[in-house]
Amino acid sequence: MTDEGGRYTLPLPEDVQGAIMFHHPRFAGPLVRFAVDGRALEPTTLDPAGSIVGAVAVAGPGRPVAGARVLAGTLEFGNTTAFGRREAATDDRGRFEVGGLFPGVYDLVLIDGPAEHRSITAVALEGVRVRVGEDTKVDLRAVEGRGCGGR
């Protein structure tokens, strides 16, 4: 978590390399790569962002699906330093918020359901437009699926 001045400290063992991704429902930032060498990272500026909000429910009876995971993936890679995918889990009412998205066009897919609903699936929503400072509302209608295979 950042302090009031936007600063943070992340204690790490020596000789570590990694990357930091920033999570905030209304701001988005680049993926910052680092190596522990005793130097502070350069300041990072986050840009205003938007979000996709909605719910996952079983089609027909409209029962909410808690614990499902949804993924928003960008179709526009104008900001090559940005991580173009974010995911979220549904709450006990089936609601989700995928925040911190740069403005643009996204696909929204149901990754999987909770343990008691592993067989659910939903049609992906294509071309979901995200705007700065706005919540784009979309819902996923889940159906019971079944496994298939092939060669």
C-alpha positions in Angstrom: 0.0 0.0 0.0 1.2 3.5 -0.7 1.3 6.2 1.9 -0.3 9.7 1.6 2.6 10.8 -0.6 2.2 7.8 -2.9 5.4 6.2 -1.7 5.8 2.5 -0.8 8.5 0.2 0.6 8.8 -3.4 -0.5 11.4 -5.3 1.5 13.1 -8.0 -0.7 16.0 -10.4 -0.4 19.2 -9.5 -2.2 19.8 -10.5 -5.8 16.1 -10.5 -6.7 14.6 -9.5 -10.0 10.9 -9.0 -10.6 8.1 -6.7 -11.7 5.5 -4.6 -10.0 1.9 -4.3 -11.2 -0.2 -1.5 -9.8 -3.9 -2.3 -8.8 -6.4 0.5 -8.3 -10.0 0.6 -9.6 -9.5 4.1 -11.1 -5.9 4.2 -12.1 -3.7 2.1 -14.4 0.1 2.0 -14.7 2.9 0.3 -16.5 4.5 -3.0 -15.5 7.7 -1.9 -13.7 10.6 -4.3 -13.8 13.3 -4.1 -11.2 16.4 -5.7 -9.8 17.4 -5.3 -6.1 20.6 -3.3 -6.3 20.1 -0.7 -3.5 18.7 2.0 -5.8 15.2 3.3 -5.5 12.9 2.9 -8.5 12.2 6.0 -10.6 8.8 7.5 -9.8 5.9 5.9 -11.7 2.9 7.9 -12.9 -0.5 6.2 -13.0 -3.0 7.2 -15.6 -6.8 7.7 -15.0 -8.6 4.4 -15.9 -12.0 2.9 -16.1 -13.6 -0.5 -15.2 -15.9 -3.2 -16.3 -18.5 -4.1 -13.7 -21.3 -6.6 -13.8 -22.5 -10.0 -12.5 -22.3 -13.7 -13.5 -25.6 -15.5 -13.1 -26.9 -18.9 -14.4 -29.1 -18.2 -17.4 -32.8 -18.9 -16.9 -33.3 -18.8 -13.1 -30.7 -16.0 -12.8 -29.0 -17.6 -9.8 -25.8 -15.6 -9.0 -22.5 -17.4 -9.3 -20.2 -16.6 -6.4 -16.4 -17.3 -6.7 -16.3 -17.3 -10.6 -13.3 -15.7 -12.2 -13.7 -13.3 -15.2 -10.9 -11.9 -17.4 -10.8 -8.7 -19.4 -8.2 -8.7 -22.1 -7.4 -5.6 -24.3 -7.8 -5.7 -28.0 -5.8 -2.5 -28.4 -2.1 -2.5 -27.5 -1.4 1.3 -27.9 0.4 1.4 -24.5 3.0 -1.3 -24.9 4.2 -0.8 -21.3 0.8 -1.7 -19.9 -0.3 -5.1 -18.8 -3.3 -5.7 -21.1 -5.2 -8.2 -18.9 -6.9 -8.0 -15.6 -9.1 -10.5 -13.8 -11.5 -10.4 -10.9 -13.6 -12.9 -8.8 -17.3 -12.6 -8.2 -18.6 -11.9 -4.7 -21.4 -13.7 -3.0 -24.0 -12.0 -5.2 -22.2 -12.9 -8.4 -20.9 -9.3 -8.9 -17.4 -8.4 -10.1 -15.3 -5.3 -10.9 -12.4 -5.5 -13.2 -10.8 -2.1 -12.5 -7.7 -0.2 -13.4 -8.2 -0.6 -17.2 -6.7 1.8 -19.7 -9.3 3.2 -22.0 -10.0 1.0 -25.0 -11.8 -2.1 -26.2 -11.7 -5.4 -24.3 -13.0 -8.9 -24.4 -14.6 -10.3 -21.3 -14.5 -14.0 -20.6 -15.5 -16.4 -17.9 -12.3 -18.2 -16.9 -13.9 -20.7 -14.6 -16.5 -21.2 -11.9 -16.1 -22.1 -8.3 -15.6 -25.7 -7.2 -19.4 -26.4 -7.1 -19.8 -24.9 -10.6 -16.7 -26.1 -12.5 -18.8 -27.0 -15.5 -20.3 -23.6 -16.2 -19.4 -21.6 -19.2 -20.5 -18.4 -20.8 -20.3 -16.7 -24.2 -17.5 -14.2 -24.2 -18.4 -10.5 -24.6 -16.5 -8.9 -27.4 -15.7 -5.3 -28.0 -16.5 -3.9 -24.5 -15.6 -0.2 -24.6 -13.9 1.2 -21.4 -13.7 4.9 -20.8 -11.7 6.9 -18.2 -13.6 7.4 -15.0 -16.5 5.2 -16.0 -17.9 1.8 -15.1 -18.9 -0.1 -18.2 -21.8 -2.4 -17.1 -22.0 -5.9 -18.6 -23.3 -9.2 -17.3 -22.3 -12.8 -18.2 -25.0 -15.4 -18.4 -23.6 -18.8 -17.5 -24.9 -22.1 -18.6 -24.0 -25.7 -17.5 -21.4 -27.0 -20.0 -19.8 -30.4 -20.5 -16.4 -31.5 -21.4 -15.4 -32.4 -24.9 -12.2 -33.5 -26.6 -10.8 -34.1 -30.0 -7.7 -34.5 -32.1 
